[in-house]
Amino acid sequence: MITGWDWVILALFAALVAQDTTAGPQLLFSEPLVAGTVAGLILGDLRLGLLLGTAIQLIWCGAVPAGTAVFLDINVGTVCAVAVAHSAGDAPIAAAASVLWLIPVGLLGCALTEIGMRFCGTLVASIRPERVTASALVLRHAAGWLFAGARGSVTFLAGAGAGVAAVPVLVRLLGAAVDPGVLWAGLFGAGAGSAIAATWRFSKGKAAFLGAAGVLGAWAGGLLPVSW
Amino acid sequence: MEVVLRAFWIQASLNYESMQGLGRLVCLLPAIRWLSLPGKEFASFVRRHSGLFNSNPFIATLGLGALARLEFDRNANPESVPDGMIERFSERVSTPLGSVGDELFWVTLRPHAVLLGALGALLTGVWGACLLLVVFGVWQGYYRWNCFRWGWASGARIAAVLQSEHFRRPAIYAGWIASGCAGAAFVLLLVKSPAGALTSKAQVAAFAGAFAGACAALSHRKPATWAVMVAIGWAMMVSFGAKMLCG
């Protein structure tokens, strides 16, 4: 159950997350791992926030909001996913369904980001060097930052509002078709694959990868609790 | 110092026409306050800096340091910085600052911090999120502050900084650490994921199939959303198969 205050605090937090993603200060508290954990903390369900934050972080660890590239706004989407999973009753299948729900929310965030860039374009075009003052420049710049915040709040409220209605349907559909443990094993498998693909292609650390995996693998060799 | 602090918000007014053009202008305002330009000169300063500026936000201070130095030199000796030089410099430096910075931060340092954080989350829970913030905070603090110093010292010759060893070396170490973390995370997810350990053949099959699907999708430059779809589809097939086998 999400209270009215929770909605308000989460909407404000989503605004900060959207600002940190594209506008500043870009300290990376908007990354899914941190945003999910904080959203879980706000809702009093740290375990759910951490679970979703870690899974989403690993799956989308190669996606970056660089330049004008179109990207899925997974950061605000994570806050939304935690809220929706919490309202749907925190069952493992609801948490998995909220990861799916993140995709349309991310697309909405992406569309609003583009509108924000056009809005900033009109702000910049209105500058007349002969008449402009330093404070007018700062105000125009700050307006762009505030727009990013509004974008985050709107994305969250629209995404979570619709998600509260849509995710229970997804939960019923998924629940009938898949075992929750198997679904989460698949999602974390995708996370591990994405993390490896993101680092393997670009970095020169293949030896480090194999070394760390080998050492931990040897250590875990006797611990893997799989019954064949 | 104020220029570096303002540079944390350089992308606030990011737009398609001038990219971080207005952000660059706002960041440079504290630097020109020393010069106390008269009204006409201020308008000319705004005109010089209202064109395109596109840099990776984390190393934008390199360009800002160089631009502040050029403004300072121009004020001290107008002949040392000819008309149009600052505008040309801004445009020409945009591509290298964007590409070198993106490669350094988005491709290497961010995945390194994110994977260290994820590994920390798998091992210690909430401390993983703190680790991510601290590690990336240290990297960006180092680059933002030093880039401004290097830019101020080099002026228009910042290409040498971008090619220098001390600028690029941290990326190599970070790449090794990121790869090590990815390997360790892979093993830890097998043993102890936040959703519980893999305790049945069906779970192991779902993990392995989704892992292979994600590797294949991302190595063919498909978005991670594909990996999620493949994982869910595969998990459904595995669940269905397990139900059939169990009767």
Chai-1 contact restraints between the chains, C-beta under 6 A:
chainA,res_idxA,chainB,res_idxB,connection_type,confidence,min_distance_angstrom,max_distance_angstrom,comment,restraint_id
A,A23,B,Q11,contact,1.0,0.0,6.0,A-B,restraint_1
A,A23,B,A12,contact,1.0,0.0,6.0,A-B,restraint_2
A,G24,B,F8,contact,1.0,0.0,6.0,A-B,restraint_3
A,G24,B,W9,contact,1.0,0.0,6.0,A-B,restraint_4
A,G24,B,Q11,contact,1.0,0.0,6.0,A-B,restraint_5
A,G24,B,A12,contact,1.0,0.0,6.0,A-B,restraint_6
A,P25,B,F8,contact,1.0,0.0,6.0,A-B,restraint_7
A,Q26,B,P57,contact,1.0,0.0,6.0,A-B,restraint_8
A,L28,B,F136,contact,1.0,0.0,6.0,A-B,restraint_9
A,L33,B,G117,contact,1.0,0.0,6.0,A-B,restraint_10
A,L33,B,A121,contact,1.0,0.0,6.0,A-B,restraint_11
A,L33,B,A129,contact,1.0,0.0,6.0,A-B,restraint_12
A,L33,B,L132,contact,1.0,0.0,6.0,A-B,restraint_13
A,V34,B,A129,contact,1.0,0.0,6.0,A-B,restraint_14
A,T37,B,V126,contact,1.0,0.0,6.0,A-B,restraint_15
A,T37,B,A129,contact,1.0,0.0,6.0,A-B,restraint_16
A,L50,B,G125,contact,1.0,0.0,6.0,A-B,restraint_17
A,L51,B,P194,contact,1.0,0.0,6.0,A-B,restraint_18
A,T54,B,A118,contact,1.0,0.0,6.0,A-B,restraint_19
A,T54,B,A121,contact,1.0,0.0,6.0,A-B,restraint_20
A,T54,B,P194,contact,1.0,0.0,6.0,A-B,restraint_21
A,Q57,B,A118,contact,1.0,0.0,6.0,A-B,restraint_22
A,L58,B,A118,contact,1.0,0.0,6.0,A-B,restraint_23
A,I59,B,A224,contact,1.0,0.0,6.0,A-B,restraint_24
A,W60,B,A224,contact,1.0,0.0,6.0,A-B,restraint_25
A,C61,B,P111,contact,1.0,0.0,6.0,A-B,restraint_26
A,C61,B,V114,contact,1.0,0.0,6.0,A-B,restraint_27
A,A63,B,A224,contact,1.0,0.0,6.0,A-B,restraint_28
A,V64,B,W106,contact,1.0,0.0,6.0,A-B,restraint_29
A,A66,B,D102,contact,1.0,0.0,6.0,A-B,restraint_30
A,A66,B,W106,contact,1.0,0.0,6.0,A-B,restraint_31
A,I103,B,T225,contact,1.0,0.0,6.0,A-B,restraint_32
A,M117,B,N15,contact,1.0,0.0,6.0,A-B,restraint_33
A,M117,B,Y16,contact,1.0,0.0,6.0,A-B,restraint_34
A,C120,B,S13,contact,1.0,0.0,6.0,A-B,restraint_35
A,C120,B,N15,contact,1.0,0.0,6.0,A-B,restraint_36
A,G121,B,N15,contact,1.0,0.0,6.0,A-B,restraint_37
A,G121,B,Y16,contact,1.0,0.0,6.0,A-B,restraint_38
A,G121,B,E17,contact,1.0,0.0,6.0,A-B,restraint_39
A,V124,B,N15,contact,1.0,0.0,6.0,A-B,restraint_40
A,V124,B,S18,contact,1.0,0.0,6.0,A-B,restraint_41
A,V124,B,L22,contact,1.0,0.0,6.0,A-B,restraint_42
A,P129,B,A43,contact,1.0,0.0,6.0,A-B,restraint_43
A,P129,B,V46,contact,1.0,0.0,6.0,A-B,restraint_44
A,P129,B,R47,contact,1.0,0.0,6.0,A-B,restraint_45
A,E130,B,A43,contact,1.0,0.0,6.0,A-B,restraint_46
A,V132,B,V46,contact,1.0,0.0,6.0,A-B,restraint_47
A,A134,B,L29,contact,1.0,0.0,6.0,A-B,restraint_48
A,L137,B,L25,contact,1.0,0.0,6.0,A-B,restraint_49
A,L137,B,V26,contact,1.0,0.0,6.0,A-B,restraint_50
A,V138,B,V26,contact,1.0,0.0,6.0,A-B,restraint_51
A,H141,B,A12,contact,1.0,0.0,6.0,A-B,restraint_52
A,H141,B,S13,contact,1.0,0.0,6.0,A-B,restraint_53
A,H141,B,L22,contact,1.0,0.0,6.0,A-B,restraint_54
A,H141,B,V26,contact,1.0,0.0,6.0,A-B,restraint_55
A,G144,B,A12,contact,1.0,0.0,6.0,A-B,restraint_56
A,G144,B,S13,contact,1.0,0.0,6.0,A-B,restraint_57
A,W145,B,A12,contact,1.0,0.0,6.0,A-B,restraint_58
A,A177,B,M236,contact,1.0,0.0,6.0,A-B,restraint_59
A,V178,B,A235,contact,1.0,0.0,6.0,A-B,restraint_60
A,V178,B,M236,contact,1.0,0.0,6.0,A-B,restraint_61
A,V178,B,S239,contact,1.0,0.0,6.0,A-B,restraint_62
A,D179,B,S239,contact,1.0,0.0,6.0,A-B,restraint_63
A,G181,B,Q203,contact,1.0,0.0,6.0,A-B,restraint_64
A,V182,B,A202,contact,1.0,0.0,6.0,A-B,restraint_65
A,V182,B,Q203,contact,1.0,0.0,6.0,A-B,restraint_66
A,V182,B,A206,contact,1.0,0.0,6.0,A-B,restraint_67
A,V182,B,A235,contact,1.0,0.0,6.0,A-B,restraint_68
A,V182,B,V238,contact,1.0,0.0,6.0,A-B,restraint_69
A,V182,B,S239,contact,1.0,0.0,6.0,A-B,restraint_70
A,L183,B,A235,contact,1.0,0.0,6.0,A-B,restraint_71
A,W184,B,A195,contact,1.0,0.0,6.0,A-B,restraint_72
A,A185,B,L198,contact,1.0,0.0,6.0,A-B,restraint_73
A,A185,B,Q203,contact,1.0,0.0,6.0,A-B,restraint_74
A,A185,B,A206,contact,1.0,0.0,6.0,A-B,restraint_75
A,A185,B,F207,contact,1.0,0.0,6.0,A-B,restraint_76
A,G186,B,A206,contact,1.0,0.0,6.0,A-B,restraint_77
A,G186,B,A210,contact,1.0,0.0,6.0,A-B,restraint_78
A,G186,B,A231,contact,1.0,0.0,6.0,A-B,restraint_79
A,G186,B,W234,contact,1.0,0.0,6.0,A-B,restraint_80
A,G186,B,A235,contact,1.0,0.0,6.0,A-B,restraint_81
A,L187,B,A231,contact,1.0,0.0,6.0,A-B,restraint_82
A,F188,B,L189,contact,1.0,0.0,6.0,A-B,restraint_83
A,F188,B,S193,contact,1.0,0.0,6.0,A-B,restraint_84
A,G189,B,F207,contact,1.0,0.0,6.0,A-B,restraint_85
A,G189,B,A210,contact,1.0,0.0,6.0,A-B,restraint_86
A,G189,B,F211,contact,1.0,0.0,6.0,A-B,restraint_87
A,A190,B,A210,contact,1.0,0.0,6.0,A-B,restraint_88
A,A190,B,A214,contact,1.0,0.0,6.0,A-B,restraint_89
A,A190,B,A227,contact,1.0,0.0,6.0,A-B,restraint_90
A,A190,B,V228,contact,1.0,0.0,6.0,A-B,restraint_91
A,A190,B,A231,contact,1.0,0.0,6.0,A-B,restraint_92
A,A192,B,F186,contact,1.0,0.0,6.0,A-B,restraint_93
A,A192,B,L189,contact,1.0,0.0,6.0,A-B,restraint_94
A,A192,B,F211,contact,1.0,0.0,6.0,A-B,restraint_95
A,G193,B,F211,contact,1.0,0.0,6.0,A-B,restraint_96
A,G193,B,A214,contact,1.0,0.0,6.0,A-B,restraint_97
A,G193,B,C215,contact,1.0,0.0,6.0,A-B,restraint_98
A,S194,B,A214,contact,1.0,0.0,6.0,A-B,restraint_99
A,S194,B,L218,contact,1.0,0.0,6.0,A-B,restraint_100
A,S194,B,A224,contact,1.0,0.0,6.0,A-B,restraint_101
A,S194,B,A227,contact,1.0,0.0,6.0,A-B,restraint_102
A,A195,B,L115,contact,1.0,0.0,6.0,A-B,restraint_103
A,A195,B,A182,contact,1.0,0.0,6.0,A-B,restraint_104
A,A195,B,A185,contact,1.0,0.0,6.0,A-B,restraint_105
A,I196,B,A182,contact,1.0,0.0,6.0,A-B,restraint_106
A,A197,B,C215,contact,1.0,0.0,6.0,A-B,restraint_107
A,A197,B,L218,contact,1.0,0.0,6.0,A-B,restraint_108
A,A197,B,S219,contact,1.0,0.0,6.0,A-B,restraint_109
A,A198,B,P111,contact,1.0,0.0,6.0,A-B,restraint_110
A,T199,B,P111,contact,1.0,0.0,6.0,A-B,restraint_111
A,T199,B,A178,contact,1.0,0.0,6.0,A-B,restraint_112
A,T199,B,S179,contact,1.0,0.0,6.0,A-B,restraint_113
A,T199,B,A182,contact,1.0,0.0,6.0,A-B,restraint_114
A,F202,B,V107,contact,1.0,0.0,6.0,A-B,restraint_115
A,S203,B,G175,contact,1.0,0.0,6.0,A-B,restraint_116
A,S203,B,A178,contact,1.0,0.0,6.0,A-B,restraint_117
A,S203,B,S179,contact,1.0,0.0,6.0,A-B,restraint_118
A,K204,B,G175,contact,1.0,0.0,6.0,A-B,restraint_119
A,G205,B,G175,contact,1.0,0.0,6.0,A-B,restraint_120
A,G205,B,W176,contact,1.0,0.0,6.0,A-B,restraint_121
A,G205,B,S179,contact,1.0,0.0,6.0,A-B,restraint_122
A,A208,B,W176,contact,1.0,0.0,6.0,A-B,restraint_123
A,A208,B,S179,contact,1.0,0.0,6.0,A-B,restraint_124
A,A208,B,G180,contact,1.0,0.0,6.0,A-B,restraint_125
A,F209,B,S179,contact,1.0,0.0,6.0,A-B,restraint_126
A,F209,B,A182,contact,1.0,0.0,6.0,A-B,restraint_127
A,F209,B,G183,contact,1.0,0.0,6.0,A-B,restraint_128
A,A212,B,G180,contact,1.0,0.0,6.0,A-B,restraint_129
A,A212,B,G183,contact,1.0,0.0,6.0,A-B,restraint_130
A,A212,B,A184,contact,1.0,0.0,6.0,A-B,restraint_131
A,A213,B,G183,contact,1.0,0.0,6.0,A-B,restraint_132
A,A213,B,F186,contact,1.0,0.0,6.0,A-B,restraint_133
A,A213,B,V187,contact,1.0,0.0,6.0,A-B,restraint_134
A,L216,B,A184,contact,1.0,0.0,6.0,A-B,restraint_135
A,L216,B,V187,contact,1.0,0.0,6.0,A-B,restraint_136
A,G217,B,V187,contact,1.0,0.0,6.0,A-B,restraint_137
A,A220,B,V187,contact,1.0,0.0,6.0,A-B,restraint_138
A,A220,B,V191,contact,1.0,0.0,6.0,A-B,restraint_139
A,L223,B,V191,contact,1.0,0.0,6.0,A-B,restraint_140
A,L224,B,V191,contact,1.0,0.0,6.0,A-B,restraint_141
A,P225,B,A197,contact,1.0,0.0,6.0,A-B,restraint_142
A,P225,B,T199,contact,1.0,0.0,6.0,A-B,restraint_143
A,V226,B,V204,contact,1.0,0.0,6.0,A-B,restraint_144
